[in-house]
Amino acid sequence: MPRAIKHQINDERTVSDTTSEAWRSRCEAATVAMFSDTERSFFIHHVSERRGSAAAHEIESQAKTLRTNAIFFLARKPS
């Protein structure tokens, strides 16, 4: 799955403003999406304590979306 997420981010990189705050947030969410369940949970908890629950929820939501997209990408990919 990490490879599919990296592929998605690399595709987005070609059409995104990679100097923006939105891009930085997207890359952070992609990194979190590639974590194991335990690592993701730990990281989200840490963000919640440091940056607040809204920031943690946003990262968690984006990471979940990236993981879901990666699953669909892998399901469509011919073996």
HELIX and SHEET records of a PDB file:
HELIX    1   1 PRO A    2  ARG A   13  1                                  12    
HELIX    2   2 GLU A   21  ALA A   33  1                                  13    
HELIX    3   3 ASP A   37  ARG A   51  1                                  15    
HELIX    4   4 SER A   53  ARG A   76  1                                  24    
END                                                                             
